[in-house]
Structure formats: structure tokens, C-alpha cells
Amino acid sequence: MNILLLVIVFLGVVLFEIPNLIQKKYWRELITVTFFLSIGFVLSLLLTMGIEVPNPSKALVYIFKDVLHLSYH
């Protein structure tokens, strides 16, 4: 039931946003919106199915501290 509701909500967003972008020929914006909607849908679907999604903050701390050698006190 929750998955069906999730699909309906994302389908509504797609049907509301995408035709306007195609009609105005905003191709870059269409690609960006499609990319972020796809990521949002997949993450929401995984959470709805009960699959644990890793927290991105550990990856960001690793990048800023260990890779870029930035330290904020």
C-alpha cells in the first residue's frame, strides 16, 4: 500500500513537471529534474521497503577531512 502511494505521488510530480519542460524545450533542466527525481524515488522506495539507506554524512566527513585535508574547529 505504501509503495503504491509512493508511486502515485512521484507519478503526479512527473506528470506535473515534465510536460512543461518538454514544451518549453528546457532540455538541461529536464535532465536535472529527471536525475534528482530518480534519486529521490529510489531512496524513498528503499526506505519504504524497509531497506536501510546509509547516511551520507560519514562520506562527507571522510572527503573533507581525509581527502581534502580540511579541518574545521
PQR file with spaces between the fields and no chain letter, atoms N, CA, C, O and H, PARSE charges and radii, in Angstrom:
ATOM       1  N    MET     1       0.819   -1.195    0.000 -0.4000 1.5000
ATOM       2  CA   MET     1       0.000    0.000    0.000 -0.0000 2.0000
ATOM       3  C    MET     1       0.865    1.263    0.000  0.5500 1.7000
ATOM       4  O    MET     1       0.598    2.204   -0.747 -0.5500 1.4000
ATOM       5  N    ASN     2       1.914    1.278    0.851 -0.4000 1.5000
ATOM       6  CA   ASN     2       2.790    2.443    0.901 -0.0000 2.0000
ATOM       7  C    ASN     2       3.557    2.635   -0.403  0.5500 1.7000
ATOM       8  O    ASN     2       3.785    3.764   -0.838 -0.5500 1.4000
ATOM       9  H    ASN     2       2.131    0.514    1.458  0.4000 1.0000
ATOM      10  N    ILE     3       3.949    1.529   -1.017 -0.4000 1.5000
ATOM      11  CA   ILE     3       4.686    1.622   -2.276 -0.0000 2.0000
ATOM      12  C    ILE     3       3.787    2.180   -3.369  0.5500 1.7000
ATOM      13  O    ILE     3       4.231    2.986   -4.187 -0.5500 1.4000
ATOM      14  H    ILE     3       3.763    0.613   -0.663  0.4000 1.0000
ATOM      15  N    LEU     4       2.541    1.763   -3.390 -0.4000 1.5000
ATOM      16  CA   LEU     4       1.594    2.279   -4.374 -0.0000 2.0000
ATOM      17  C    LEU     4       1.388    3.783   -4.195  0.5500 1.7000
ATOM      18  O    LEU     4       1.344    4.526   -5.176 -0.5500 1.4000
ATOM      19  H    LEU     4       2.181    1.108   -2.726  0.4000 1.0000
ATOM      20  N    LEU     5       1.265    4.223   -2.968 -0.4000 1.5000
ATOM      21  CA   LEU     5       1.112    5.651   -2.682 -0.0000 2.0000
ATOM      22  C    LEU     5       2.351    6.427   -3.115  0.5500 1.7000
ATOM      23  O    LEU     5       2.239    7.523   -3.664 -0.5500 1.4000
ATOM      24  H    LEU     5       1.301    3.620   -2.171  0.4000 1.0000
ATOM      25  N    LEU     6       3.521    5.867   -2.872 -0.4000 1.5000
ATOM      26  CA   LEU     6       4.770    6.498   -3.285 -0.0000 2.0000
ATOM      27  C    LEU     6       4.833    6.644   -4.803  0.5500 1.7000
ATOM      28  O    LEU     6       5.203    7.702   -5.312 -0.5500 1.4000
ATOM      29  H    LEU     6       3.612    4.976   -2.426  0.4000 1.0000
ATOM      30  N    VAL     7       4.476    5.594   -5.518 -0.4000 1.5000
ATOM      31  CA   VAL     7       4.482    5.633   -6.985 -0.0000 2.0000
ATOM      32  C    VAL     7       3.490    6.675   -7.491  0.5500 1.7000
ATOM      33  O    VAL     7       3.796    7.407   -8.432 -0.5500 1.4000
ATOM      34  H    VAL     7       4.176    4.734   -5.104  0.4000 1.0000
ATOM      35  N    ILE     8       2.319    6.751   -6.888 -0.4000 1.5000
ATOM      36  CA   ILE     8       1.309    7.726   -7.311 -0.0000 2.0000
ATOM      37  C    ILE     8       1.805    9.152   -7.099  0.5500 1.7000
ATOM      38  O    ILE     8       1.613   10.010   -7.960 -0.5500 1.4000
ATOM      39  H    ILE     8       2.071    6.156   -6.124  0.4000 1.0000
ATOM      40  N    VAL     9       2.439    9.406   -5.960 -0.4000 1.5000
ATOM      41  CA   VAL     9       2.948   10.756   -5.675 -0.0000 2.0000
ATOM      42  C    VAL     9       4.032   11.143   -6.668  0.5500 1.7000
ATOM      43  O    VAL     9       3.991   12.238   -7.228 -0.5500 1.4000
ATOM      44  H    VAL     9       2.594    8.708   -5.261  0.4000 1.0000
ATOM      45  N    PHE    10       5.002   10.262   -6.897 -0.4000 1.5000
ATOM      46  CA   PHE    10       6.070   10.589   -7.833 -0.0000 2.0000
ATOM      47  C    PHE    10       5.546   10.692   -9.262  0.5500 1.7000
ATOM      48  O    PHE    10       6.019   11.527  -10.032 -0.5500 1.4000
ATOM      49  H    PHE    10       5.035    9.372   -6.442  0.4000 1.0000
ATOM      50  N    LEU    11       4.588    9.864   -9.621 -0.4000 1.5000
ATOM      51  CA   LEU    11       3.988    9.959  -10.948 -0.0000 2.0000
ATOM      52  C    LEU    11       3.266   11.294  -11.116  0.5500 1.7000
ATOM      53  O    LEU    11       3.315   11.896  -12.189 -0.5500 1.4000
ATOM      54  H    LEU    11       4.203    9.186   -8.996  0.4000 1.0000
ATOM      55  N    GLY    12       2.598   11.755  -10.065 -0.4000 1.5000
ATOM      56  CA   GLY    12       1.940   13.058  -10.108 -0.0000 2.0000
ATOM      57  C    GLY    12       2.931   14.189  -10.310  0.5500 1.7000
ATOM      58  O    GLY    12       2.675   15.118  -11.076 -0.5500 1.4000
ATOM      59  H    GLY    12       2.558   11.266   -9.194  0.4000 1.0000
ATOM      60  N    VAL    13       4.065   14.111   -9.621 -0.4000 1.5000
ATOM      61  CA   VAL    13       5.102   15.140   -9.785 -0.0000 2.0000
ATOM      62  C    VAL    13       5.641   15.118  -11.209  0.5500 1.7000
ATOM      63  O    VAL    13       5.841   16.169  -11.817 -0.5500 1.4000
ATOM      64  H    VAL    13       4.273   13.356   -8.998  0.4000 1.0000
ATOM      65  N    VAL    14       5.873   13.929  -11.736 -0.4000 1.5000
ATOM      66  CA   VAL    14       6.389   13.805  -13.101 -0.0000 2.0000
ATOM      67  C    VAL    14       5.387   14.358  -14.106  0.5500 1.7000
ATOM      68  O    VAL    14       5.763   15.109  -15.006 -0.5500 1.4000
ATOM      69  H    VAL    14       5.710   13.076  -11.242  0.4000 1.0000
ATOM      70  N    LEU    15       4.127   13.998  -13.964 -0.4000 1.5000
ATOM      71  CA   LEU    15       3.107   14.474  -14.908 -0.0000 2.0000
ATOM      72  C    LEU    15       2.876   15.977  -14.795  0.5500 1.7000
ATOM      73  O    LEU    15       2.420   16.605  -15.751 -0.5500 1.4000
ATOM      74  H    LEU    15       3.821   13.388  -13.233  0.4000 1.0000
ATOM      75  N    PHE    16       3.180   16.554  -13.655 -0.4000 1.5000
ATOM      76  CA   PHE    16       3.012   17.991  -13.463 -0.0000 2.0000
ATOM      77  C    PHE    16       4.208   18.776  -14.002  0.5500 1.7000
ATOM      78  O    PHE    16       4.028   19.851  -14.574 -0.5500 1.4000
ATOM      79  H    PHE    16       3.550   16.044  -12.878  0.4000 1.0000
ATOM      80  N    GLU    17       5.421   18.255  -13.828 -0.4000 1.5000
ATOM      81  CA   GLU    17       6.635   18.996  -14.164 -0.0000 2.0000
ATOM      82  C    GLU    17       7.152   18.742  -15.581  0.5500 1.7000
ATOM      83  O    GLU    17       7.502   19.685  -16.290 -0.5500 1.4000
ATOM      84  H    GLU    17       5.567   17.382  -13.363  0.4000 1.0000
ATOM      85  N    ILE    18       7.202   17.499  -15.989 -0.4000 1.5000
ATOM      86  CA   ILE    18       7.898   17.118  -17.220 -0.0000 2.0000
ATOM      87  C    ILE    18       7.278   17.697  -18.492  0.5500 1.7000
ATOM      88  O    ILE    18       8.024   18.213  -19.324 -0.5500 1.4000
ATOM      89  H    ILE    18       6.917   16.732  -15.413  0.4000 1.0000
ATOM      90  N    PRO    19       5.965   17.643  -18.692 -0.5600 1.5000
ATOM      91  CA   PRO    19       5.422   18.174  -19.950  0.2800 2.0000
ATOM      92  C    PRO    19       5.741   19.654  -20.177  0.5500 1.7000
ATOM      93  O    PRO    19       5.979   20.070  -21.311 -0.5500 1.4000
ATOM      94  N    ASN    20       5.745   20.438  -19.113 -0.4000 1.5000
ATOM      95  CA   ASN    20       6.061   21.857  -19.242 -0.0000 2.0000
ATOM      96  C    ASN    20       7.513   22.060  -19.674  0.5500 1.7000
ATOM      97  O    ASN    20       7.799   22.929  -20.498 -0.5500 1.4000
ATOM      98  H    ASN    20       5.551   20.099  -18.192  0.4000 1.0000
ATOM      99  N    LEU    21       8.419   21.273  -19.131 -0.4000 1.5000
ATOM     100  CA   LEU    21       9.827   21.381  -19.512 -0.0000 2.0000
ATOM     101  C    LEU    21      10.045   20.946  -20.959  0.5500 1.7000
ATOM     102  O    LEU    21      10.852   21.543  -21.672 -0.5500 1.4000
ATOM     103  H    LEU    21       8.188   20.567  -18.461  0.4000 1.0000
ATOM     104  N    ILE    22       9.334   19.914  -21.391 -0.4000 1.5000
ATOM     105  CA   ILE    22       9.460   19.458  -22.778 -0.0000 2.0000
ATOM     106  C    ILE    22       8.867   20.490  -23.728  0.5500 1.7000
ATOM     107  O    ILE    22       9.448   20.774  -24.776 -0.5500 1.4000
ATOM     108  H    ILE    22       8.679   19.429  -20.812  0.4000 1.0000
ATOM     109  N    GLN    23       7.725   21.049  -23.374 -0.4000 1.5000
ATOM     110  CA   GLN    23       7.063   22.033  -24.230 -0.0000 2.0000
ATOM     111  C    GLN    23       7.930   23.279  -24.420  0.5500 1.7000
ATOM     112  O    GLN    23       7.985   23.835  -25.517 -0.5500 1.4000
ATOM     113  H    GLN    23       7.253   20.818  -22.523  0.4000 1.0000
ATOM     114  N    LYS    24       8.601   23.715  -23.366 -0.4000 1.5000
ATOM     115  CA   LYS    24       9.456   24.907  -23.454 -0.0000 2.0000
ATOM     116  C    LYS    24      10.868   24.576  -23.930  0.5500 1.7000
ATOM     117  O    LYS    24      11.704   25.469  -24.071 -0.5500 1.4000
ATOM     118  H    LYS    24       8.556   23.264  -22.475  0.4000 1.0000
ATOM     119  N    LYS    25      11.134   23.293  -24.177 -0.4000 1.5000
ATOM     120  CA   LYS    25      12.424   22.803  -24.658 -0.0000 2.0000
ATOM     121  C    LYS    25      13.568   23.146  -23.706  0.5500 1.7000
ATOM     122  O    LYS    25      14.644   23.561  -24.136 -0.5500 1.4000
ATOM     123  H    LYS    25      10.455   22.568  -24.062  0.4000 1.0000
ATOM     124  N    TYR    26      13.324   22.969  -22.416 -0.4000 1.5000
ATOM     125  CA   TYR    26      14.348   23.150  -21.391 -0.0000 2.0000
ATOM     126  C    TYR    26      15.023   21.801  -21.160  0.5500 1.7000
ATOM     127  O    TYR    26      14.742   21.119  -20.174 -0.5500 1.4000
ATOM     128  H    TYR    26      12.449   22.632  -22.066  0.4000 1.0000
ATOM     129  N    TRP    27      15.914   21.422  -22.076 -0.4000 1.5000
ATOM     130  CA   TRP    27      16.476   20.080  -22.051 -0.0000 2.0000
ATOM     131  C    TRP    27      17.404   19.868  -20.861  0.5500 1.7000
ATOM     132  O    TRP    27      17.370   18.807  -20.238 -0.5500 1.4000
ATOM     133  H    TRP    27      16.142   21.976  -22.876  0.4000 1.0000
ATOM     134  N    ARG    28      18.231   20.858  -20.536 -0.4000 1.5000
ATOM     135  CA   ARG    28      19.143   20.707  -19.394 -0.0000 2.0000
ATOM     136  C    ARG    28      18.368   20.595  -18.087  0.5500 1.7000
ATOM     137  O    ARG    28      18.702   19.783  -17.225 -0.5500 1.4000
ATOM     138  H    ARG    28      18.259   21.720  -21.042  0.4000 1.0000
ATOM     139  N    GLU    29      17.337   21.413  -17.951 -0.4000 1.5000
ATOM     140  CA   GLU    29      16.513   21.358  -16.747 -0.0000 2.0000
ATOM     141  C    GLU    29      15.774   20.029  -16.659  0.5500 1.7000
ATOM     142  O    GLU    29      15.597   19.480  -15.571 -0.5500 1.4000
ATOM     143  H    GLU    29      17.066   22.073  -18.652  0.4000 1.0000
ATOM     144  N    LEU    30      15.345   19.516  -17.807 -0.4000 1.5000
ATOM     145  CA   LEU    30      14.664   18.223  -17.855 -0.0000 2.0000
ATOM     146  C    LEU    30      15.585   17.105  -17.370  0.5500 1.7000
ATOM     147  O    LEU    30      15.166   16.235  -16.606 -0.5500 1.4000
ATOM     148  H    LEU    30      15.489   19.962  -18.691  0.4000 1.0000
ATOM     149  N    ILE    31      16.825   17.132  -17.812 -0.4000 1.5000
ATOM     150  CA   ILE    31      17.799   16.124  -17.374 -0.0000 2.0000
ATOM     151  C    ILE    31      18.050   16.236  -15.876  0.5500 1.7000
ATOM     152  O    ILE    31      18.111   15.225  -15.176 -0.5500 1.4000
ATOM     153  H    ILE    31      17.166   17.838  -18.432  0.4000 1.0000
ATOM     154  N    THR    32      18.196   17.468  -15.381 -0.4000 1.5000
ATOM     155  CA   THR    32      18.452   17.678  -13.955 -0.0000 2.0000
ATOM     156  C    THR    32      17.274   17.225  -13.104  0.5500 1.7000
ATOM     157  O    THR    32      17.461   16.536  -12.101 -0.5500 1.4000
ATOM     158  H    THR    32      18.146   18.289  -15.949  0.4000 1.0000
ATOM     159  N    VAL    33      16.066   17.607  -13.495 -0.4000 1.5000
ATOM     160  CA   VAL    33      14.870   17.216  -12.747 -0.0000 2.0000
ATOM     161  C    VAL    33      14.707   15.700  -12.771  0.5500 1.7000
ATOM     162  O    VAL    33      14.381   15.095  -11.750 -0.5500 1.4000
ATOM     163  H    VAL    33      15.914   18.166  -14.310  0.4000 1.0000
ATOM     164  N    THR    34      14.929   15.091  -13.921 -0.4000 1.5000
ATOM     165  CA   THR    34      14.817   13.638  -14.037 -0.0000 2.0000
ATOM     166  C    THR    34      15.842   12.937  -13.152  0.5500 1.7000
ATOM     167  O    THR    34      15.532   11.938  -12.502 -0.5500 1.4000
ATOM     168  H    THR    34      15.194   15.582  -14.750  0.4000 1.0000
ATOM     169  N    PHE    35      17.059   13.463  -13.130 -0.4000 1.5000
ATOM     170  CA   PHE    35      18.118   12.881  -12.307 -0.0000 2.0000
ATOM     171  C    PHE    35      17.749   12.911  -10.823  0.5500 1.7000
ATOM     172  O    PHE    35      17.818   11.890  -10.138 -0.5500 1.4000
ATOM     173  H    PHE    35      17.311   14.274  -13.657  0.4000 1.0000
ATOM     174  N    PHE    36      17.355   14.097  -10.330 -0.4000 1.5000
ATOM     175  CA   PHE    36      17.047   14.218   -8.904 -0.0000 2.0000
ATOM     176  C    PHE    36      15.755   13.492   -8.522  0.5500 1.7000
ATOM     177  O    PHE    36      15.656   12.944   -7.424 -0.5500 1.4000
ATOM     178  H    PHE    36      17.299   14.926  -10.886  0.4000 1.0000
ATOM     179  N    LEU    37      14.776   13.484   -9.411 -0.4000 1.5000
ATOM     180  CA   LEU    37      13.560   12.718   -9.133 -0.0000 2.0000
ATOM     181  C    LEU    37      13.851   11.222   -9.078  0.5500 1.7000
ATOM     182  O    LEU    37      13.284   10.506   -8.253 -0.5500 1.4000
ATOM     183  H    LEU    37      14.857   13.929  -10.302  0.4000 1.0000
ATOM     184  N    SER    38      14.727   10.756   -9.950 -0.4000 1.5000
ATOM     185  CA   SER    38      15.086    9.335   -9.946 -0.0000 2.0000
ATOM     186  C    SER    38      15.793    8.955   -8.649  0.5500 1.7000
ATOM     187  O    SER    38      15.486    7.925   -8.048 -0.5500 1.4000
ATOM     188  H    SER    38      15.188   11.338  -10.620  0.4000 1.0000
ATOM     189  N    ILE    39      16.738    9.786   -8.220 -0.4000 1.5000
ATOM     190  CA   ILE    39      17.432    9.524   -6.958 -0.0000 2.0000
ATOM     191  C    ILE    39      16.444    9.548   -5.803  0.5500 1.7000
ATOM     192  O    ILE    39      16.465    8.667   -4.943 -0.5500 1.4000
ATOM     193  H    ILE    39      16.987   10.622   -8.708  0.4000 1.0000
ATOM     194  N    GLY    40      15.579   10.554   -5.782 -0.4000 1.5000
ATOM     195  CA   GLY    40      14.584   10.655   -4.719 -0.0000 2.0000
ATOM     196  C    GLY    40      13.638    9.476   -4.703  0.5500 1.7000
ATOM     197  O    GLY    40      13.275    8.980   -3.636 -0.5500 1.4000
ATOM     198  H    GLY    40      15.562   11.269   -6.480  0.4000 1.0000
ATOM     199  N    PHE    41      13.237    9.025   -5.874 -0.4000 1.5000
ATOM     200  CA   PHE    41      12.320    7.885   -5.945 -0.0000 2.0000
ATOM     201  C    PHE    41      12.984    6.609   -5.445  0.5500 1.7000
ATOM     202  O    PHE    41      12.392    5.859   -4.669 -0.5500 1.4000
ATOM     203  H    PHE    41      13.531    9.428   -6.740  0.4000 1.0000
ATOM     204  N    VAL    42      14.204    6.367   -5.889 -0.4000 1.5000
ATOM     205  CA   VAL    42      14.899    5.145   -5.478 -0.0000 2.0000
ATOM     206  C    VAL    42      15.134    5.139   -3.968  0.5500 1.7000
ATOM     207  O    VAL    42      14.897    4.127   -3.309 -0.5500 1.4000
ATOM     208  H    VAL    42      14.685    6.977   -6.519  0.4000 1.0000
ATOM     209  N    LEU    43      15.597    6.263   -3.416 -0.4000 1.5000
ATOM     210  CA   LEU    43      15.829    6.323   -1.972 -0.0000 2.0000
ATOM     211  C    LEU    43      14.528    6.169   -1.194  0.5500 1.7000
ATOM     212  O    LEU    43      14.488    5.469   -0.181 -0.5500 1.4000
ATOM     213  H    LEU    43      15.789    7.086   -3.951  0.4000 1.0000
ATOM     214  N    SER    44      13.472    6.813   -1.658 -0.4000 1.5000
ATOM     215  CA   SER    44      12.174    6.689   -0.986 -0.0000 2.0000
ATOM     216  C    SER    44      11.645    5.265   -1.070  0.5500 1.7000
ATOM     217  O    SER    44      11.079    4.750   -0.106 -0.5500 1.4000
ATOM     218  H    SER    44      13.504    7.381   -2.480  0.4000 1.0000
ATOM     219  N    LEU    45      11.826    4.633   -2.214 -0.4000 1.5000
ATOM     220  CA   LEU    45      11.380    3.252   -2.383 -0.0000 2.0000
ATOM     221  C    LEU    45      12.140    2.307   -1.453  0.5500 1.7000
ATOM     222  O    LEU    45      11.547    1.416   -0.843 -0.5500 1.4000
ATOM     223  H    LEU    45      12.286    5.051   -2.997  0.4000 1.0000
ATOM     224  N    LEU    46      13.453    2.506   -1.349 -0.4000 1.5000
ATOM     225  CA   LEU    46      14.245    1.668   -0.455 -0.0000 2.0000
ATOM     226  C    LEU    46      13.806    1.838    0.996  0.5500 1.7000
ATOM     227  O    LEU    46      13.678    0.857    1.728 -0.5500 1.4000
ATOM     228  H    LEU    46      13.934    3.230   -1.844  0.4000 1.0000
ATOM     229  N    LEU    47      13.575    3.084    1.411 -0.4000 1.5000
ATOM     230  CA   LEU    47      13.117    3.326    2.780 -0.0000 2.0000
ATOM     231  C    LEU    47      11.733    2.741    3.020  0.5500 1.7000
ATOM     232  O    LEU    47      11.461    2.207    4.095 -0.5500 1.4000
ATOM     233  H    LEU    47      13.679    3.881    0.816  0.4000 1.0000
ATOM     234  N    THR    48      10.859    2.838    2.025 -0.4000 1.5000
ATOM     235  CA   THR    48       9.513    2.287    2.152 -0.0000 2.0000
ATOM     236  C    THR    48       9.547    0.767    2.268  0.5500 1.7000
ATOM     237  O    THR    48       8.728    0.175    2.971 -0.5500 1.4000
ATOM     238  H    THR    48      11.080    3.272    1.151  0.4000 1.0000
ATOM     239  N    MET    49      10.491    0.141    1.579 -0.4000 1.5000
ATOM     240  CA   MET    49      10.612   -1.312    1.623 -0.0000 2.0000
ATOM     241  C    MET    49      11.330   -1.792    2.888  0.5500 1.7000
ATOM     242  O    MET    49      11.434   -2.996    3.121 -0.5500 1.4000
ATOM     243  H    MET    49      11.156    0.622    1.008  0.4000 1.0000
ATOM     244  N    GLY    50      11.823   -0.861    3.701 -0.4000 1.5000
ATOM     245  CA   GLY    50      12.488   -1.231    4.943 -0.0000 2.0000
ATOM     246  C    GLY    50      13.970   -1.506    4.808  0.5500 1.7000
ATOM     247  O    GLY    50      14.593   -2.030    5.730 -0.5500 1.4000
ATOM     248  H    GLY    50      11.738    0.117    3.512  0.4000 1.0000
ATOM     249  N    ILE    51      14.539   -1.156    3.666 -0.4000 1.5000
ATOM     250  CA   ILE    51      15.968   -1.350    3.451 -0.0000 2.0000
ATOM     251  C    ILE    51      16.698   -0.135    4.022  0.5500 1.7000
ATOM     252  O    ILE    51      16.340    1.007    3.736 -0.5500 1.4000
ATOM     253  H    ILE    51      14.032   -0.730    2.916  0.4000 1.0000
ATOM     254  N    GLU    52      17.719   -0.395    4.829 -0.4000 1.5000
ATOM     255  CA   GLU    52      18.450    0.691    5.469 -0.0000 2.0000
ATOM     256  C    GLU    52      19.348    1.390    4.449  0.5500 1.7000
ATOM     257  O    GLU    52      20.151    0.753    3.767 -0.5500 1.4000
ATOM     258  H    GLU    52      18.010   -1.323    5.062  0.4000 1.0000
ATOM     259  N    VAL    53      19.198    2.699    4.362 -0.4000 1.5000
ATOM     260  CA   VAL    53      19.989    3.513    3.445 -0.0000 2.0000
ATOM     261  C    VAL    53      21.115    4.157    4.252  0.5500 1.7000
ATOM     262  O    VAL    53      20.855    4.742    5.303 -0.5500 1.4000
ATOM     263  H    VAL    53      18.547    3.217    4.917  0.4000 1.0000
ATOM     264  N    PRO    54      22.364    4.062    3.781 -0.5600 1.5000
ATOM     265  CA   PRO    54      23.464    4.632    4.552  0.2800 2.0000
ATOM     266  C    PRO    54      23.376    6.154    4.637  0.5500 1.7000
ATOM     267  O    PRO    54      22.907    6.824    3.717 -0.5500 1.4000
ATOM     268  N    ASN    55      23.839    6.672    5.760 -0.4000 1.5000
ATOM     269  CA   ASN    55      23.847    8.107    5.998 -0.0000 2.0000
ATOM     270  C    ASN    55      25.023    8.733    5.241  0.5500 1.7000
ATOM     271  O    ASN    55      26.157    8.285    5.412 -0.5500 1.4000
ATOM     272  H    ASN    55      24.220    6.128    6.507  0.4000 1.0000
ATOM     273  N    PRO    56      24.788    9.750    4.413 -0.5600 1.5000
ATOM     274  CA   PRO    56      25.871   10.328    3.620  0.2800 2.0000
ATOM     275  C    PRO    56      26.823   11.211    4.420  0.5500 1.7000
ATOM     276  O    PRO    56      27.856   11.620    3.889 -0.5500 1.4000
ATOM     277  N    SER    57      26.517   11.516    5.665 -0.4000 1.5000
ATOM     278  CA   SER    57      27.379   12.422    6.425 -0.0000 2.0000
ATOM     279  C    SER    57      28.755   11.815    6.691  0.5500 1.7000
ATOM     280  O    SER    57      29.744   12.546    6.739 -0.5500 1.4000
ATOM     281  H    SER    57      25.679   11.184    6.097  0.4000 1.0000
ATOM     282  N    LYS    58      28.841   10.499    6.864 -0.4000 1.5000
ATOM     283  CA   LYS    58      30.144    9.866    7.073 -0.0000 2.0000
ATOM     284  C    LYS    58      31.015   10.002    5.827  0.5500 1.7000
ATOM     285  O    LYS    58      32.222   10.218    5.931 -0.5500 1.4000
ATOM     286  H    LYS    58      28.038    9.905    6.826  0.4000 1.0000
ATOM     287  N    ALA    59      30.413    9.879    4.669 -0.4000 1.5000
ATOM     288  CA   ALA    59      31.171   10.036    3.425 -0.0000 2.0000
ATOM     289  C    ALA    59      31.656   11.472    3.270  0.5500 1.7000
ATOM     290  O    ALA    59      32.784   11.702    2.836 -0.5500 1.4000
ATOM     291  H    ALA    59      29.432    9.704    4.584  0.4000 1.0000
ATOM     292  N    LEU    60      30.811   12.437    3.623 -0.4000 1.5000
ATOM     293  CA   LEU    60      31.218   13.840    3.531 -0.0000 2.0000
ATOM     294  C    LEU    60      32.344   14.163    4.505  0.5500 1.7000
ATOM     295  O    LEU    60      33.274   14.890    4.153 -0.5500 1.4000
ATOM     296  H    LEU    60      29.895   12.250    3.977  0.4000 1.0000
ATOM     297  N    VAL    61      32.274   13.637    5.717 -0.4000 1.5000
ATOM     298  CA   VAL    61      33.347   13.851    6.695 -0.0000 2.0000
ATOM     299  C    VAL    61      34.644   13.255    6.172  0.5500 1.7000
ATOM     300  O    VAL    61      35.702   13.873    6.292 -0.5500 1.4000
ATOM     301  H    VAL    61      31.519   13.047    6.002  0.4000 1.0000
ATOM     302  N    TYR    62      34.575   12.074    5.597 -0.4000 1.5000
ATOM     303  CA   TYR    62      35.767   11.442    5.033 -0.0000 2.0000
ATOM     304  C    TYR    62      36.364   12.302    3.921  0.5500 1.7000
ATOM     305  O    TYR    62      37.578   12.500    3.871 -0.5500 1.4000
ATOM     306  H    TYR    62      33.716   11.572    5.499  0.4000 1.0000
ATOM     307  N    ILE    63      35.517   12.810    3.036 -0.4000 1.5000
ATOM     308  CA   ILE    63      36.012   13.620    1.916 -0.0000 2.0000
ATOM     309  C    ILE    63      36.662   14.900    2.420  0.5500 1.7000
ATOM     310  O    ILE    63      37.762   15.246    1.989 -0.5500 1.4000
ATOM     311  H    ILE    63      34.531   12.649    3.077  0.4000 1.0000
ATOM     312  N    PHE    64      36.000   15.603    3.323 -0.4000 1.5000
ATOM     313  CA   PHE    64      36.531   16.883    3.782 -0.0000 2.0000
ATOM     314  C    PHE    64      37.759   16.726    4.676  0.5500 1.7000
ATOM     315  O    PHE    64      38.689   17.528    4.591 -0.5500 1.4000
ATOM     316  H    PHE    64      35.107   15.322    3.673  0.4000 1.0000
ATOM     317  N    LYS    65      37.774   15.716    5.520 -0.4000 1.5000
ATOM     318  CA   LYS    65      38.884   15.553    6.457 -0.0000 2.0000
ATOM     319  C    LYS    65      40.067   14.830    5.837  0.5500 1.7000
ATOM     320  O    LYS    65      41.191   15.331    5.875 -0.5500 1.4000
ATOM     321  H    LYS    65      37.019   15.064    5.589  0.4000 1.0000
ATOM     322  N    ASP    66      39.828   13.676    5.277 -0.4000 1.5000
ATOM     323  CA   ASP    66      40.927   12.818    4.849 -0.0000 2.0000
ATOM     324  C    ASP    66      41.391   13.091    3.422  0.5500 1.7000
ATOM     325  O    ASP    66      42.588   13.034    3.141 -0.5500 1.4000
ATOM     326  H    ASP    66      38.915   13.270    5.246  0.4000 1.0000
ATOM     327  N    VAL    67      40.477   13.380    2.540 -0.4000 1.5000
ATOM     328  CA   VAL    67      40.866   13.582    1.141 -0.0000 2.0000
ATOM     329  C    VAL    67      41.331   15.016    0.909  0.5500 1.7000
ATOM     330  O    VAL    67      42.392   15.238    0.327 -0.5500 1.4000
ATOM     331  H    VAL    67      39.505   13.426    2.769  0.4000 1.0000
ATOM     332  N    LEU    68      40.543   15.990    1.361 -0.4000 1.5000
ATOM     333  CA   LEU    68      40.879   17.395    1.130 -0.0000 2.0000
ATOM     334  C    LEU    68      41.727   17.995    2.250  0.5500 1.7000
ATOM     335  O    LEU    68      42.214   19.119    2.127 -0.5500 1.4000
ATOM     336  H    LEU    68      39.680   15.810    1.834  0.4000 1.0000
ATOM     337  N    HIS    69      41.899   17.266    3.319 -0.4000 1.5000
ATOM     338  CA   HIS    69      42.671   17.718    4.484 -0.0000 2.0000
ATOM     339  C    HIS    69      42.167   19.042    5.036  0.5500 1.7000
ATOM     340  O    HIS    69      42.959   19.908    5.407 -0.5500 1.4000
ATOM     341  H    HIS    69      41.503   16.353    3.420  0.4000 1.0000
ATOM     342  N    LEU    70      40.850   19.195    5.089 -0.4000 1.5000
ATOM     343  CA   LEU    70      40.240   20.380    5.680 -0.0000 2.0000
ATOM     344  C    LEU    70      39.789   20.034    7.089  0.5500 1.7000
ATOM     345  O    LEU    70      39.230   18.965    7.333 -0.5500 1.4000
ATOM     346  H    LEU    70      40.207   18.491    4.787  0.4000 1.0000
ATOM     347  N    SER    71      40.037   20.946    8.001 -0.4000 1.5000
ATOM     348  CA   SER    71      39.648   20.704    9.384 -0.0000 2.0000
ATOM     349  C    SER    71      38.983   21.956    9.921  0.5500 1.7000
ATOM     350  O    SER    71      39.572   23.037    9.906 -0.5500 1.4000
ATOM     351  H    SER    71      40.491   21.815    7.802  0.4000 1.0000
ATOM     352  N    TYR    72      37.756   21.809   10.394 -0.4000 1.5000
ATOM     353  CA   TYR    72      37.015   22.929   10.964 -0.0000 2.0000
ATOM     354  C    TYR    72      36.873   22.704   12.458  0.5500 1.7000
ATOM     355  O    TYR    72      36.380   21.664   12.896 -0.5500 1.4000
ATOM     356  H    TYR    72      37.278   20.931   10.407  0.4000 1.0000
ATOM     357  N    HIS    73      37.301   23.671   13.228 -0.4000 1.5000
ATOM     358  CA   HIS    73      37.221   23.552   14.689 -0.0000 2.0000
ATOM     359  C    HIS    73      36.128   24.419   15.210  0.5500 1.7000
ATOM     360  O    HIS    73      35.897   24.462   16.418 -0.5500 1.4000
ATOM     361  H    HIS    73      37.701   24.516   12.872  0.4000 1.0000
